[in-house]
Amino acid sequence: MTDVSTTSTEEYELLTAKQKERHGNTETATVQDVRVSRAQVSLTLAFDWTADETRLVYDLDDARDVRKLEALTDERGFEFAQVGHLDGLTVSVRYTSQGWVPTTHLPYTESEGSIAETFRTELELFGRELARTPGFLRRFVTWTNSLSTKQVIIGVIIIKKLLVVAVLVGLVL
C-alpha cells in the first residue's frame, strides 16, 4: 500500500518557482508598486504563480539604468516622466543570471541580447556620456549624430586617404 500525501501551498509555490526560474524562461509579471525618489525608481513585480515579489531598482544617476527605464516606458507607450503609469500593467520578463529582467532590458543586460543590440546600446550609451562632456567634444558628438550614413562613409574614405598620404610623406622624408 502506498502512502499518498498532499503537498502544502508553500511546497507547491516553491516547486512552481523552481520550474519557472530557468535561464531564458519568459513569463508575464504585473507591476504592483512604483516608487520614485530623487536618486532612484523602484518597481515591484508580482507573478500570478507565487506570492513572492521581485523588486527592480533603477539608479537615476546611471545612464544605463535610465535607458532601461526609458525602454520599459516606451514599450508601454508612456514618456519617461510617466513611469508611475506602469502601476497595474503587465510586463514581459525573462529569467537570466541576474534574476527576472524585463525583456526590454535585454540589450542593456550583460551577456543577454544579440550582438547587434548590444553594440548599438553600447554606442548609444557612449554617445550620451560624450554629450555630457564640456565644449568641443559635446559639439563634435552633436555634429556626428547629425551626419547621414553617406556623409560618414565619405568622411571615412577621406580620412583613410589622408592617412595614406601622411604615411607616404613620412617614408619619403
C-alpha positions in Angstrom: 0.0 0.0 0.0 1.4 3.4 -1.0 1.1 6.5 1.1 -0.4 9.4 -0.9 0.3 12.8 0.6 -0.8 16.2 -0.5 1.7 19.0 -0.9 1.2 22.2 1.0 0.7 25.5 -0.7 4.3 26.5 0.2 5.7 23.4 -1.4 3.6 24.0 -4.5 4.9 27.6 -4.8 8.5 26.5 -4.2 8.3 23.8 -6.9 6.5 26.1 -9.3 9.1 28.8 -8.7 11.9 26.4 -9.3 10.3 25.3 -12.5 9.8 28.8 -13.8 13.2 30.2 -12.7 15.1 28.6 -15.5 17.6 30.7 -17.6 15.8 32.0 -20.6 12.3 31.4 -19.4 9.8 34.2 -20.2 6.8 35.0 -18.0 4.4 37.8 -17.5 4.5 39.9 -14.3 2.3 42.7 -13.0 3.8 45.9 -11.8 2.4 46.2 -8.2 4.1 49.3 -7.0 6.1 52.2 -8.5 8.2 54.4 -6.2 10.1 57.4 -7.4 12.6 59.2 -5.3 15.4 61.8 -6.0 18.0 59.1 -6.6 16.1 56.0 -7.8 13.0 54.5 -9.1 11.8 51.1 -7.9 9.2 48.8 -9.4 7.7 45.8 -7.6 6.7 42.9 -9.8 4.2 40.2 -8.8 3.6 36.9 -10.5 0.3 35.0 -10.5 2.0 31.7 -9.7 3.8 32.8 -6.5 3.3 35.2 -3.5 6.9 36.3 -3.7 7.6 39.7 -5.4 10.6 40.9 -7.4 11.9 44.4 -7.0 13.6 46.3 -9.8 15.7 49.3 -8.7 16.9 51.9 -11.2 19.6 54.4 -10.3 18.7 57.8 -11.8 22.4 58.8 -11.9 23.3 55.8 -14.0 22.9 56.2 -17.8 22.3 52.5 -18.4 19.6 52.3 -15.7 17.9 55.4 -17.1 18.0 53.9 -20.6 16.5 50.6 -19.3 13.6 52.6 -17.7 13.1 54.6 -20.9 12.9 51.3 -22.9 10.3 50.0 -20.4 8.1 53.1 -20.5 8.5 53.3 -24.3 7.2 49.8 -24.7 4.0 50.6 -22.9 3.5 53.9 -24.8 4.5 56.3 -22.0 7.1 59.0 -21.7 10.0 58.6 -19.3 8.4 61.0 -16.8 5.2 58.9 -16.8 6.8 55.9 -15.2 4.2 56.0 -12.4 1.6 54.9 -15.0 3.2 51.5 -15.2 1.5 50.6 -11.9 -1.0 47.8 -12.5 0.2 47.0 -16.0 1.7 43.7 -17.1 5.3 43.4 -18.2 7.1 40.5 -20.1 10.1 39.4 -18.1 12.8 36.8 -18.7 14.8 34.9 -16.1 18.5 35.5 -16.5 21.6 35.0 -14.4 20.7 38.3 -12.8 17.1 37.2 -11.9 13.9 38.4 -13.5 14.6 41.1 -16.1 12.0 42.9 -18.3 12.5 41.7 -21.9 13.0 45.4 -23.0 16.2 45.4 -20.8 17.9 42.5 -22.5 20.1 44.7 -24.8 21.3 46.5 -21.7 21.9 43.3 -19.6 25.3 41.7 -19.6 25.5 38.5 -21.7 21.9 38.9 -22.9 20.5 40.2 -26.2 22.0 39.9 -29.6 25.5 41.2 -30.6 23.9 43.9 -32.8 21.6 45.1 -30.0 24.5 45.1 -27.5 26.8 47.1 -29.9 24.0 49.6 -30.7 23.3 50.0 -27.0 26.9 50.5 -26.0 27.4 53.0 -28.8 24.3 54.9 -27.7 25.4 55.0 -24.1 28.9 56.1 -25.1 27.3 58.9 -27.2 25.3 60.0 -24.2 28.4 60.1 -22.0 30.3 62.1 -24.5 27.4 64.5 -24.9 27.8 65.3 -21.2 31.4 66.3 -21.6 32.3 70.0 -22.0 32.8 72.2 -25.0 34.3 71.0 -28.2 33.7 67.3 -27.5 30.0 67.9 -27.0 29.7 69.9 -30.2 31.6 67.1 -32.0 29.2 64.4 -30.7 26.2 66.6 -31.7 27.7 67.1 -35.1 28.4 63.4 -35.7 24.9 62.5 -34.6 23.5 64.8 -37.3 25.5 63.2 -40.1 23.9 60.8 -42.6 25.3 57.4 -43.4 26.5 58.7 -46.8 28.4 61.6 -45.1 30.0 59.2 -42.6 31.2 56.9 -45.4 32.7 59.8 -47.4 34.4 61.1 -44.2 36.0 57.7 -43.5 37.3 57.5 -47.1 38.8 61.0 -46.9 40.5 60.2 -43.6 41.9 57.0 -44.9 43.3 58.8 -47.9 44.9 61.5 -45.7 46.5 58.8 -43.5 47.9 57.0 -46.6 49.4 60.4 -47.8 50.8 61.1 -44.3 52.5 57.6 -44.2 53.9 58.1 -47.7 55.3 61.5 -46.8 56.8 60.0 -43.7 58.5 57.3 -45.7 59.9 59.7 -48.3 61.3 62.2 -45.8 
